[in-house]
Each structure stands twice: as C-alpha cells, then as structure tokens.
C-alpha cells in the first residue's frame, strides 16, 4: 500500500536528519558512560513519579519538588546527559509536529469544535 511506503520514506528521511544524527551521537556518548546512564535513569524515574502525581491531582510536596530540582540541576551540570535529553526532546517535537500535521490534514478532531 502506498501509504505505508510513504511512512517508510518519512522514517528514512527522519533518520537522515541532523536532529536524528545528533540524537544518535548523544545516545552513544551516554551509553558508554555508566555515571551518565545512572543520572539519566534516576532523572527519568523521578520525572515520571513527579508527573504522575500531577496527573492524579496531587500537588507535589516540598520534598518531591526539592528532589526534582536537585536531579534537574545534576542533569544540567552533566553535559552528556543534558545533550542527550535535548536531542531526544527535539526528535519528539518533530514527531509531535508530524502527528499534528496528519491530524489537521485529515480533520480527525473536527468533531470537537461542533
């Protein structure tokens, strides 16, 4: 089906983009560094816990806020981890933009405005 062929073509285009190449370089750099991987995993775990609390309507207490701030500061000081998270964020923004373009083009959410 031509639609799937186009999707595969888009995936190839994304793989050749500068954003994806930077993501791959940043990923390789942290995978070879156990300290960076530990910081990344700790950050992601705390971030998920923090956001889950917000999604369930629980205001984070001061301790949770302080822990999140500490791990965020640590990430910002560790260049390789920050580089990876920034590169990952850029790729996810591109993916989100593509999804929005498709949703808008197909009028998939038009029923919400009626």
C-alpha distances in whole Angstrom, upper triangle without the diagonal:
4,5,6,7,9,10,11,13,15,16,17,19,20,22,23,25,29,28,26,29,32,30,30,34,35,33,35,38,39,37,40,43,44,46,43,40,43,43,40,40,43,41,38,40,42,40,38,41,43,39,39,43,42,39,42,44,47,48,48,52,54,53,50,50,52,50,47,48,50,47,45,48,48,44,45,48,46,44,41,40,40,38,35,35,35,32,30,31,30,27,26,27,24,22,24,24,20,20,22,21,18,20,22,19,18,22,21,25,26,28,30,32,33
4,5,5,6,9,10,10,12,14,15,16,18,20,21,23,26,26,25,27,30,29,29,32,34,32,34,37,38,37,40,42,43,45,42,40,43,43,39,39,42,41,38,40,42,40,38,41,42,39,39,43,42,39,42,44,47,48,48,52,53,53,49,49,51,49,46,48,49,46,44,47,47,43,44,47,44,42,40,39,39,37,34,34,34,31,29,30,28,25,25,26,22,20,22,22,18,18,21,19,16,19,20,17,17,20,20,24,26,28,30,31,32
4,5,5,6,9,10,11,13,14,15,17,19,20,21,25,24,23,25,28,27,27,31,32,30,32,35,36,35,38,40,41,43,40,38,40,40,37,37,40,38,35,37,39,36,35,38,39,36,36,39,38,35,38,40,43,44,45,48,50,50,46,45,48,46,43,44,46,43,41,44,44,40,41,44,42,40,38,37,36,34,32,31,31,28,26,27,25,22,22,22,20,17,19,19,15,15,17,15,12,15,17,14,14,17,17,21,22,24,26,28,29
4,5,5,6,8,10,10,12,14,15,17,19,20,24,23,21,23,26,25,25,28,29,28,30,33,33,32,35,37,38,40,37,35,38,38,34,34,37,36,33,35,37,35,33,36,37,34,35,38,37,35,37,40,42,43,43,47,49,48,44,44,46,44,41,43,44,41,39,42,42,38,39,42,40,38,36,34,34,32,30,30,30,27,25,26,24,21,21,22,19,17,19,19,15,15,18,17,14,17,19,17,16,20,19,22,24,26,28,30,32
4,5,5,6,9,10,11,12,14,15,17,19,22,22,20,22,26,24,24,27,29,28,29,33,33,32,35,37,39,41,38,36,39,39,35,35,39,37,34,37,39,36,35,39,40,37,37,41,40,37,40,43,45,46,46,49,51,50,46,46,48,46,43,44,46,42,41,43,43,39,40,43,40,38,36,35,35,32,30,30,30,27,25,26,25,21,22,23,20,18,20,20,16,17,20,18,16,19,21,19,18,22,22,25,27,29,31,32,34
4,5,5,6,9,10,10,12,14,15,16,20,20,19,21,24,23,23,26,28,27,29,32,32,32,35,37,38,40,37,35,38,38,34,35,38,36,33,36,38,35,34,37,38,35,36,39,38,36,39,41,43,44,44,48,49,48,45,44,46,44,41,42,44,41,39,41,41,37,38,41,39,36,34,33,33,31,28,29,28,25,24,24,22,19,20,20,17,15,18,17,13,14,17,15,13,16,18,15,16,20,20,23,25,27,28,30,32
4,5,5,6,9,10,10,12,14,15,19,18,16,19,22,20,21,24,25,24,26,29,30,29,32,34,35,37,34,32,35,35,31,31,34,33,29,32,34,31,30,34,34,32,32,36,35,32,35,38,40,41,41,44,45,45,41,41,43,41,38,39,41,37,36,38,38,34,35,38,36,34,31,30,30,28,26,26,25,22,21,21,20,16,17,18,14,12,15,15,11,12,15,14,12,15,17,15,15,19,18,21,24,26,27,29,31
4,5,5,6,9,10,11,13,14,18,18,15,18,21,19,19,22,24,23,24,27,28,27,30,32,34,36,33,31,34,34,30,31,34,33,30,32,35,32,31,35,36,33,34,37,36,34,37,40,41,42,42,45,47,46,42,42,44,41,38,40,41,38,36,39,38,34,35,38,35,33,30,30,30,28,25,25,25,22,21,22,20,17,18,19,16,14,17,17,14,15,18,17,15,18,21,19,19,23,22,25,27,30,31,32,35
4,5,5,6,9,10,11,13,16,17,15,17,20,19,19,22,24,23,25,28,29,28,31,33,35,37,34,32,35,35,32,32,36,34,31,34,36,34,33,37,37,35,36,39,38,36,39,41,43,44,44,47,48,47,44,43,45,43,39,41,42,39,37,39,39,35,35,38,36,33,31,30,30,27,25,26,25,22,21,22,20,17,18,19,15,14,18,17,14,16,18,16,15,19,21,19,20,23,23,26,28,31,31,33,35
4,5,5,6,9,10,11,14,14,13,15,18,17,18,21,22,22,23,26,27,27,30,32,33,35,31,30,33,33,29,30,33,31,28,31,33,31,30,34,34,31,32,36,35,33,36,38,40,41,40,44,44,44,40,40,41,40,36,37,39,36,33,36,36,32,32,35,33,31,28,28,27,25,23,23,22,19,18,19,17,13,15,15,12,11,14,13,10,12,15,13,13,16,18,16,18,21,21,23,25,28,29,30,33
4,5,5,6,9,10,13,13,11,13,16,15,15,18,19,18,20,23,24,23,26,28,30,32,28,27,30,30,26,27,30,29,26,29,31,28,28,31,32,30,31,34,33,32,35,37,39,39,39,42,43,42,38,38,40,37,34,36,37,33,31,34,33,30,30,33,31,28,26,25,25,23,20,21,20,17,16,17,15,12,13,15,12,10,14,14,11,13,16,15,15,18,20,19,20,23,22,25,27,30,30,32,34
4,5,5,6,9,12,13,11,12,15,15,14,17,19,19,20,23,24,24,26,29,31,32,29,28,31,31,28,29,32,31,28,31,33,31,30,34,35,33,34,37,37,35,38,40,42,42,41,45,45,44,41,40,42,40,36,38,38,35,33,35,35,31,31,34,31,29,26,26,26,23,21,22,22,18,17,19,17,14,16,17,14,13,17,17,14,17,20,18,18,21,23,22,23,26,26,28,31,33,34,35,38
4,5,5,6,10,11,10,11,14,14,15,17,19,19,21,23,25,25,27,29,31,33,29,28,32,31,28,29,32,30,28,31,33,31,31,34,35,32,34,37,36,35,38,40,41,42,41,44,45,44,41,40,41,39,36,37,38,35,32,34,34,30,30,33,31,28,26,26,25,22,21,21,20,17,17,18,15,13,15,16,12,12,16,15,12,15,18,16,17,20,21,20,22,25,25,27,29,32,32,34,36
4,5,5,9,8,7,9,12,11,12,15,16,16,18,20,22,22,24,26,28,29,26,25,28,28,24,26,29,27,25,28,30,27,27,31,31,29,30,34,33,31,35,37,38,38,37,40,41,40,37,36,37,35,32,33,34,31,29,31,30,27,27,29,27,25,22,22,22,19,17,18,17,13,13,14,12,9,11,12,9,9,13,13,11,14,16,15,16,19,20,20,22,24,24,26,28,31,31,32,35
4,6,8,9,6,7,10,10,9,12,14,14,15,18,19,19,22,24,26,28,24,23,27,27,23,25,28,26,24,28,30,27,27,31,32,30,31,35,34,33,36,38,39,39,38,41,42,41,37,37,38,36,32,33,34,31,29,31,30,26,27,29,26,24,21,21,21,18,16,18,17,13,13,15,13,10,13,15,12,12,16,16,14,17,20,19,19,22,24,24,25,28,27,29,32,34,34,36,39
4,7,8,7,7,10,11,11,13,15,16,17,19,21,21,23,25,28,29,26,25,29,29,26,27,30,29,27,30,32,30,30,34,34,32,34,37,37,36,39,41,42,42,41,44,44,43,40,39,40,38,35,35,36,32,30,32,31,28,28,29,27,24,22,23,22,19,18,19,18,14,15,17,14,12,15,16,13,14,18,17,16,19,21,20,21,24,25,25,27,29,29,31,33,36,36,37,40
4,5,5,6,9,10,11,13,14,15,17,19,20,21,23,25,28,29,25,25,28,27,24,26,29,27,25,29,31,28,29,32,32,30,32,35,34,34,37,39,40,39,38,41,41,41,37,36,37,35,32,32,33,30,28,30,29,25,25,27,25,22,20,21,20,17,16,17,15,12,13,14,11,10,13,13,11,12,16,15,14,17,19,18,20,23,24,23,25,28,28,29,32,35,34,35,38
4,5,5,6,8,10,10,12,14,15,16,19,20,22,23,26,27,23,23,27,25,23,25,28,26,25,28,30,27,28,32,32,30,32,35,34,34,37,39,39,39,37,40,40,39,36,35,35,34,31,31,31,28,26,27,27,23,23,24,22,19,18,19,18,14,14,15,13,10,12,14,10,10,14,14,12,14,17,16,16,20,21,21,22,25,26,26,28,30,30,31,34,37,36,37,40
4,5,5,6,9,10,11,12,14,15,17,18,20,22,24,24,21,21,24,23,20,22,25,22,21,25,26,23,24,28,28,26,29,31,30,30,33,35,35,35,34,36,36,36,33,31,32,30,27,27,28,25,23,24,24,20,20,22,20,17,16,16,15,12,11,12,10,7,9,10,7,6,10,10,9,11,14,14,14,17,19,19,21,23,24,24,27,28,28,29,32,34,33,34,38
4,5,5,6,9,10,10,12,14,15,16,19,20,23,24,20,20,23,22,19,21,24,22,20,24,26,23,24,28,28,26,28,31,30,30,33,35,36,36,34,37,37,36,33,32,33,31,28,28,29,26,24,25,25,21,21,23,21,18,16,16,16,13,11,12,12,8,8,11,9,7,10,12,10,11,14,15,15,17,19,19,21,23,25,25,27,29,28,29,32,35,34,35,39
4,5,5,6,9,10,11,12,15,15,17,19,22,23,20,19,23,22,20,22,25,23,22,26,27,25,26,30,30,29,31,34,33,33,36,38,38,38,36,39,39,38,35,34,34,32,29,30,30,27,25,26,25,21,21,23,20,17,15,16,16,13,11,14,13,9,11,13,11,10,14,15,14,15,18,19,18,21,23,23,24,27,28,28,30,32,32,33,36,38,38,39,42
4,5,5,6,8,10,11,13,14,16,17,20,20,17,17,21,20,17,20,23,21,20,24,25,23,25,28,28,27,29,32,31,31,35,36,36,36,34,36,36,35,32,31,31,29,26,26,26,23,21,23,22,18,18,19,17,14,12,13,12,9,8,11,10,6,9,11,10,10,13,14,14,15,18,19,19,22,23,24,25,27,29,29,31,33,33,33,36,39,38,39,42
4,6,5,6,9,10,11,12,15,16,18,19,15,15,18,17,15,17,20,18,17,20,22,20,21,25,25,24,26,29,28,28,32,33,34,33,31,34,34,32,29,29,29,27,24,24,25,21,20,21,20,16,17,19,16,14,11,11,11,8,6,9,8,5,6,9,9,8,11,13,12,13,16,17,18,20,22,23,24,26,27,28,30,32,31,31,34,37,36,37,41
4,5,5,6,9,10,10,13,15,17,18,15,15,18,18,16,18,21,20,18,22,24,22,23,27,27,26,28,31,31,31,34,36,36,36,34,36,36,35,32,31,31,29,26,27,27,23,22,24,22,18,19,21,18,15,12,13,14,11,9,11,12,9,9,13,12,11,14,16,15,16,19,20,20,22,24,25,26,28,30,30,32,34,33,34,37,39,38,40,43
4,5,5,6,9,10,11,13,16,17,14,14,18,18,16,18,21,20,20,23,25,23,25,28,28,28,30,33,33,33,36,38,37,37,35,37,36,35,32,31,31,29,26,27,26,23,22,23,21,18,18,19,16,13,10,12,13,9,8,12,12,9,11,14,14,13,16,18,18,19,22,23,23,25,27,28,29,31,33,33,35,37,36,37,40,42,41,43,46
4,5,5,6,9,10,11,14,14,11,12,15,14,12,15,18,16,16,20,21,20,22,25,25,25,27,30,29,30,33,34,34,33,31,33,33,31,28,28,27,25,23,23,22,19,18,19,17,14,15,15,12,10,7,8,9,6,5,9,9,7,9,12,12,12,15,17,17,18,21,22,23,24,26,28,29,31,32,33,35,36,35,36,39,41,40,41,45
4,5,5,6,9,10,12,14,10,10,13,14,11,13,16,15,15,18,20,19,20,23,24,24,26,28,29,29,32,33,33,33,31,33,32,31,28,28,27,25,23,23,23,19,18,20,18,15,16,17,14,12,9,9,11,9,6,9,11,9,9,12,13,12,14,17,18,18,20,22,23,24,26,28,28,30,32,33,34,36,34,35,38,40,39,41,44
4,6,5,6,9,12,14,11,11,15,15,13,15,18,18,18,21,23,22,23,26,27,27,29,32,32,32,35,37,37,36,34,36,35,33,31,30,30,27,25,26,25,22,21,22,20,17,18,19,15,14,10,11,13,11,9,13,14,12,13,16,17,16,18,21,21,21,24,26,26,27,30,31,31,33,35,36,37,39,38,38,42,44,43,45,48
4,6,6,7,10,11,9,10,13,13,12,15,17,17,17,20,22,22,23,26,27,27,29,32,32,33,35,37,36,36,33,35,34,32,29,29,28,26,24,24,23,20,19,20,17,15,16,16,12,10,7,9,11,9,8,12,14,12,13,17,17,17,19,22,22,23,25,27,27,29,31,32,33,35,37,38,39,41,40,40,44,45,44,46,49
4,5,5,7,8,6,6,10,10,9,11,14,14,14,17,19,19,20,23,24,24,26,28,29,30,32,34,33,32,30,31,30,28,26,26,25,22,21,21,20,17,17,17,15,12,14,14,10,10,6,7,10,9,8,10,13,12,13,16,17,17,19,21,22,23,25,27,27,28,31,32,33,35,37,38,39,40,39,39,43,44,43,45,48
4,5,7,10,8,6,10,12,10,11,15,15,15,17,20,20,21,23,25,25,27,29,30,31,33,35,34,34,31,33,32,30,28,28,27,24,23,24,22,19,19,21,18,15,18,18,14,14,10,10,13,13,10,13,16,14,14,18,19,18,20,23,23,23,25,28,28,29,32,33,34,35,37,38,39,41,39,40,43,45,43,46,49
4,6,9,8,8,11,13,13,14,17,18,18,20,22,23,24,26,28,28,30,32,33,34,36,38,37,37,34,35,34,32,30,30,29,26,25,26,24,20,21,22,18,17,19,18,14,14,11,12,15,14,13,16,18,17,17,21,22,21,23,26,26,26,29,31,31,32,35,36,37,38,41,42,43,44,43,43,47,48,47,49,52
4,6,5,6,9,10,11,12,14,15,17,18,20,21,23,25,26,27,28,30,32,33,35,36,35,35,31,32,31,29,27,27,26,23,22,23,20,17,18,19,15,14,16,15,11,12,9,10,13,13,12,15,17,17,17,20,22,22,23,26,27,27,29,32,32,33,36,37,38,39,41,43,44,45,43,44,47,49,47,49,52
4,5,5,6,9,10,10,12,14,15,16,18,20,21,23,24,26,27,29,30,31,33,35,33,33,30,31,30,27,25,26,24,21,21,22,19,16,18,19,15,14,17,16,13,14,11,11,15,16,14,16,19,19,19,22,24,24,24,27,29,29,30,33,34,34,36,38,39,40,42,44,45,46,44,44,48,49,47,49,53
4,5,5,6,9,10,11,12,14,15,17,18,20,21,22,24,26,27,29,30,32,33,32,31,27,28,27,24,23,23,21,18,18,19,16,13,15,15,11,11,14,13,10,12,10,10,13,15,14,15,18,19,19,21,23,24,24,27,29,29,30,33,34,35,36,39,40,40,42,44,45,46,44,44,47,49,47,49,52
4,5,5,6,9,10,10,12,14,15,16,18,20,21,22,24,26,27,28,30,32,30,29,26,27,26,24,22,22,21,18,17,17,15,12,13,14,10,9,12,11,8,9,7,6,10,11,10,11,14,15,15,17,20,20,21,23,25,25,27,29,30,31,33,35,36,37,39,41,42,43,41,41,44,46,44,46,49
4,5,5,6,8,10,10,12,14,15,16,18,20,21,22,24,26,27,28,30,29,29,26,27,26,24,22,22,21,18,17,18,17,13,14,16,13,11,14,14,11,12,10,8,11,13,10,12,15,15,14,17,20,19,20,23,24,24,26,28,29,30,32,34,35,35,38,39,40,41,39,39,43,44,42,44,48
4,5,5,6,8,10,11,12,14,15,17,18,20,21,23,24,26,27,29,27,27,24,25,24,21,19,20,19,16,15,17,14,11,13,15,11,11,14,14,11,14,12,10,13,15,13,14,17,18,17,19,22,22,22,25,27,27,28,30,32,32,34,36,37,37,40,41,42,43,41,40,44,45,43,45,48
4,6,5,6,9,10,11,12,14,15,16,18,20,21,22,24,26,27,25,25,21,22,21,19,17,17,16,13,12,13,11,8,10,11,8,7,11,11,9,11,10,8,10,13,12,11,15,16,16,17,20,21,21,23,25,25,26,29,30,30,32,35,36,36,38,40,41,42,40,39,42,44,41,43,47
4,5,5,6,9,10,10,12,14,15,16,18,20,21,22,24,26,25,24,21,23,22,20,18,18,17,14,13,14,13,9,10,12,10,7,11,12,10,11,10,6,9,11,9,9,12,13,12,14,17,17,17,20,22,22,22,25,27,27,29,31,32,32,34,37,37,38,36,36,39,40,38,40,44
4,5,5,6,9,10,11,12,14,15,16,18,20,21,23,25,23,23,20,22,22,19,17,18,18,14,13,15,14,11,12,15,12,11,14,16,13,15,13,10,13,15,12,11,15,16,14,16,19,19,18,21,23,23,23,26,28,27,29,32,32,33,35,37,37,38,36,35,39,40,38,40,43
4,6,5,6,8,10,11,12,14,15,17,18,20,21,23,21,21,18,19,19,16,13,15,14,11,10,12,11,8,10,12,10,10,14,15,13,16,15,11,13,16,14,13,17,18,17,17,21,21,20,23,25,25,25,28,30,29,31,34,35,34,37,39,39,40,37,37,40,41,39,41,44
4,5,5,6,9,10,10,12,14,15,16,18,20,21,20,19,16,18,17,15,13,13,13,10,8,10,10,6,7,10,9,8,11,13,12,14,13,10,11,14,12,10,14,16,14,14,18,19,18,20,23,22,22,25,27,27,28,31,32,32,34,36,37,37,35,34,38,38,36,38,41
4,6,5,6,9,10,10,12,14,15,16,18,20,19,19,16,19,19,17,14,15,15,12,10,13,13,10,10,13,12,10,14,16,15,16,15,11,12,15,12,10,13,15,13,13,17,17,15,18,21,20,20,23,25,24,25,28,29,29,31,34,34,34,32,31,35,35,33,36,39
4,5,5,6,9,10,11,12,14,15,17,19,17,18,15,17,18,16,12,14,15,11,10,13,13,10,12,15,14,13,16,18,17,19,18,14,16,18,16,14,17,19,16,17,20,20,18,21,24,23,22,26,27,26,28,31,31,31,33,36,36,36,33,33,36,36,34,37,40
4,5,5,6,9,10,11,12,14,15,17,15,15,12,14,14,12,9,10,11,8,7,10,10,8,10,13,13,12,15,17,17,19,19,15,16,19,17,15,18,20,18,17,21,22,20,22,25,24,23,27,29,27,29,32,33,32,34,37,37,37,34,33,36,37,34,37,40
4,5,5,6,8,10,11,12,14,16,14,14,12,14,15,14,10,10,12,10,7,10,12,9,9,13,13,12,14,17,17,19,18,14,14,17,16,12,15,17,15,14,18,19,17,18,22,21,20,23,25,24,25,28,29,28,30,33,34,33,31,30,33,34,31,33,36
4,5,5,6,8,10,10,12,14,14,14,12,15,17,16,12,13,15,13,10,14,15,13,13,17,17,15,18,21,20,22,21,17,17,20,17,14,17,19,16,15,19,19,17,19,22,20,19,23,25,23,24,28,28,27,29,32,32,32,29,28,31,32,29,32,35
4,6,5,6,9,10,11,13,11,12,10,12,14,13,9,11,13,11,10,13,15,13,14,17,17,17,19,22,22,24,23,19,20,22,21,18,20,22,20,19,23,23,20,22,25,24,23,26,28,26,27,31,31,30,32,35,35,34,32,30,34,34,31,34,36
4,6,5,7,9,10,11,10,9,7,10,12,11,7,8,11,10,8,11,13,12,12,15,16,16,18,21,21,23,23,19,19,22,21,17,19,22,20,18,22,23,20,21,25,24,22,25,28,26,27,30,31,30,31,35,35,34,31,30,33,33,30,32,35
4,5,5,6,9,10,10,10,9,13,15,15,11,11,14,13,10,13,16,14,14,17,19,17,19,22,22,24,24,20,19,22,20,17,19,21,18,16,20,21,18,19,22,21,19,22,24,23,23,27,27,26,28,31,31,30,28,26,29,29,26,29,32
4,5,5,6,9,9,10,10,13,16,16,12,13,16,15,13,16,18,17,17,21,21,20,22,25,25,27,26,22,22,25,23,19,22,24,20,19,23,23,20,21,24,23,21,24,26,24,24,28,28,26,29,32,31,31,28,26,29,29,26,29,31
4,5,5,6,5,7,7,10,13,13,10,11,15,14,12,16,18,17,17,21,22,21,23,26,26,28,28,24,24,27,25,22,24,26,23,22,25,26,23,24,27,26,24,27,29,27,27,31,31,29,31,35,34,33,30,28,31,31,28,30,33
4,5,5,5,6,7,11,14,15,11,12,15,15,13,15,18,18,17,20,22,21,23,26,26,28,28,24,24,26,25,21,23,25,23,20,24,25,21,22,25,24,22,25,27,25,25,28,29,27,29,32,32,31,28,26,29,28,25,27,30
4,5,7,9,11,14,17,18,15,15,19,18,16,19,21,20,20,23,25,23,25,28,28,30,29,26,25,27,26,22,23,25,22,20,24,24,20,21,24,23,20,23,25,23,23,26,27,24,26,30,29,28,25,23,26,25,22,25,27
4,6,9,11,14,17,18,15,16,20,19,17,20,23,22,22,25,27,26,28,31,31,32,32,28,28,30,29,25,27,29,26,24,27,27,24,25,28,26,24,27,29,26,26,30,30,27,29,33,32,30,28,25,28,27,24,27,29
4,6,9,12,16,17,14,15,19,19,17,20,23,22,22,25,27,26,28,31,32,33,33,30,29,31,30,26,28,30,27,25,28,29,25,26,29,28,25,28,30,28,27,31,31,29,30,34,33,31,29,26,29,28,25,27,29
4,6,9,12,14,11,12,16,16,15,18,20,20,21,23,25,25,26,29,30,32,32,29,28,31,30,26,28,30,28,26,29,30,27,27,31,30,27,30,32,30,30,33,34,32,33,37,36,35,32,30,32,31,28,30,33
4,6,9,11,10,10,13,14,13,15,18,19,19,21,23,23,24,27,28,30,31,28,26,30,29,25,27,29,27,25,28,30,27,27,31,30,27,30,33,31,30,34,35,33,34,38,38,36,34,31,33,33,29,31,34
4,7,8,6,6,10,11,10,12,15,15,16,18,20,20,22,24,25,28,28,25,24,27,27,23,25,28,26,24,27,29,26,27,30,30,28,30,33,31,31,35,36,34,35,39,39,37,35,33,36,35,32,34,37
4,5,5,6,9,10,11,12,14,16,17,18,20,21,23,25,26,29,30,26,26,29,29,25,27,30,28,27,30,32,29,30,34,33,31,34,36,35,35,38,39,38,39,42,43,41,39,37,39,39,36,37,40
4,5,5,6,9,10,10,12,14,15,16,18,20,21,22,24,27,28,25,24,28,28,25,27,30,29,27,30,32,30,30,34,34,32,35,38,36,36,40,41,39,41,44,44,43,41,39,41,41,38,40,42
4,5,5,6,9,10,10,12,14,15,16,18,20,21,23,26,27,24,23,27,27,24,26,29,28,27,30,32,30,31,34,34,32,35,38,37,37,40,41,40,42,45,45,44,42,40,43,43,39,41,44
4,5,5,6,9,10,11,12,14,15,16,18,20,21,24,25,21,21,25,24,21,23,26,24,23,27,28,26,27,31,30,29,32,34,33,33,37,38,36,38,41,42,41,38,36,39,39,36,38,41
4,5,5,6,9,10,10,12,14,15,16,18,20,23,24,20,20,23,23,20,22,25,24,22,25,27,25,26,29,29,28,30,33,32,32,35,37,36,37,40,41,40,38,36,38,39,35,37,40
4,5,5,6,9,10,10,12,14,15,16,18,21,23,20,19,23,23,20,22,25,25,23,27,29,27,28,31,31,30,33,35,35,35,38,40,38,40,43,44,43,41,39,42,42,39,41,44
4,5,5,6,8,10,11,12,14,15,17,20,21,17,17,21,21,18,21,24,23,22,25,27,25,26,30,30,29,32,34,33,34,37,38,37,39,42,43,42,40,38,41,42,39,41,44
4,5,5,6,9,10,11,12,14,15,18,19,15,15,19,18,15,17,21,19,18,22,23,22,23,26,26,25,28,31,30,30,33,35,34,35,39,39,39,37,35,38,39,36,37,41
4,6,5,6,9,10,10,12,14,17,18,15,14,18,19,16,17,21,20,19,22,24,23,23,27,28,26,29,32,31,31,34,36,35,37,40,41,40,38,37,40,40,37,39,42
4,5,5,6,9,10,11,12,16,17,14,14,18,18,16,18,21,21,20,23,26,24,25,29,29,29,31,34,33,34,37,39,38,39,42,43,43,41,40,43,43,41,42,45
4,5,5,6,9,10,10,14,14,11,11,15,15,13,16,18,18,18,21,23,22,23,26,26,26,29,31,31,32,34,36,36,37,40,41,41,39,38,41,42,39,41,44
4,5,5,6,9,10,12,13,10,9,13,14,11,13,16,16,15,18,20,19,20,23,24,24,26,29,29,29,32,34,33,35,37,39,38,37,35,39,40,37,38,42
4,5,5,6,9,11,13,11,10,14,15,13,14,18,18,17,20,23,22,23,26,27,27,29,31,32,32,35,37,36,38,40,42,42,40,39,42,43,40,41,45
4,5,5,6,10,11,9,9,13,14,13,15,17,18,18,21,23,22,24,26,27,27,30,32,32,33,36,37,37,39,41,43,43,41,40,43,45,42,43,47
4,5,5,8,9,6,6,9,10,9,11,14,14,14,17,19,19,20,23,24,24,26,28,29,30,32,34,34,36,38,39,40,38,37,40,42,39,41,44
4,6,7,9,8,6,9,11,10,10,14,15,14,17,19,19,20,23,24,24,26,28,29,30,32,34,34,36,38,40,40,39,38,41,42,40,41,45
4,6,9,9,8,11,13,13,13,16,17,18,20,22,23,23,26,27,28,29,32,33,33,36,38,38,39,41,43,43,42,41,44,46,43,45,48
4,6,6,6,9,10,11,12,14,16,17,19,20,21,23,25,26,27,29,31,32,33,35,37,37,39,41,42,43,42,41,44,46,43,45,49
4,6,5,6,9,10,10,12,14,15,16,18,20,21,23,24,25,27,29,30,31,33,35,36,37,39,41,41,40,40,43,45,43,44,48
4,5,5,6,9,10,11,12,14,15,17,18,20,21,23,24,26,27,29,30,32,33,35,36,38,39,40,39,39,42,44,42,44,47
4,5,5,6,9,10,10,12,14,15,16,18,20,21,22,24,26,27,28,30,32,33,34,36,37,38,37,37,40,42,39,41,45
4,5,5,6,8,10,10,12,14,15,16,19,20,21,22,24,26,27,29,30,31,32,34,36,37,36,35,38,40,38,39,43
4,6,5,6,9,10,11,13,14,15,17,19,20,21,23,25,26,27,29,30,32,33,35,36,35,35,38,40,38,39,43
4,5,5,6,8,10,11,12,14,16,17,18,20,21,23,24,26,27,29,30,32,33,34,33,33,36,38,37,38,42
4,5,5,6,9,10,10,12,14,15,16,18,20,21,22,24,26,26,28,30,31,32,31,31,34,36,34,35,39
4,5,5,6,9,10,11,13,14,15,17,19,20,21,23,25,26,27,29,30,31,30,30,33,35,33,34,38
4,5,5,6,9,10,11,13,14,15,17,19,20,21,23,25,26,27,29,30,29,30,33,35,33,35,38
4,5,5,6,9,10,11,12,14,15,17,18,20,21,23,24,26,27,28,27,27,30,32,31,33,36
4,5,5,6,9,10,10,12,14,15,16,18,20,21,22,24,26,26,25,25,28,30,28,30,33
4,5,5,6,9,10,11,12,14,15,17,19,20,21,23,25,26,25,25,28,30,29,30,33
4,5,5,6,9,10,11,12,14,15,17,18,20,21,23,24,23,24,27,29,28,30,33
4,5,5,6,8,10,10,12,14,15,16,18,20,21,22,21,21,24,26,25,27,30
4,5,5,6,9,10,10,12,14,15,16,18,20,21,20,20,23,25,24,25,28
4,5,5,6,9,10,10,12,14,15,16,18,20,19,20,23,25,24,25,29
4,5,5,6,9,10,11,12,14,15,17,18,17,18,21,23,23,24,28
4,5,5,6,9,10,10,12,14,15,16,15,15,18,21,19,21,24
4,5,5,6,9,10,10,12,14,15,15,15,18,21,20,21,24
4,5,5,6,9,10,11,12,14,14,15,18,21,20,21,24
4,5,5,6,9,10,11,12,11,12,15,18,17,19,22
4,5,5,6,8,10,10,10,10,13,16,15,16,19
4,6,5,6,9,10,11,12,14,17,17,18,20
4,5,5,6,8,9,11,13,16,16,18,20
4,6,5,6,5,7,9,12,13,14,17
4,5,5,7,8,9,12,12,13,15
4,6,8,10,11,14,15,15,18
4,5,8,9,12,14,15,16
4,6,5,9,10,11,12
4,6,8,9,11,13
4,5,6,8,10
4,5,6,7
4,6,6
4,6
4
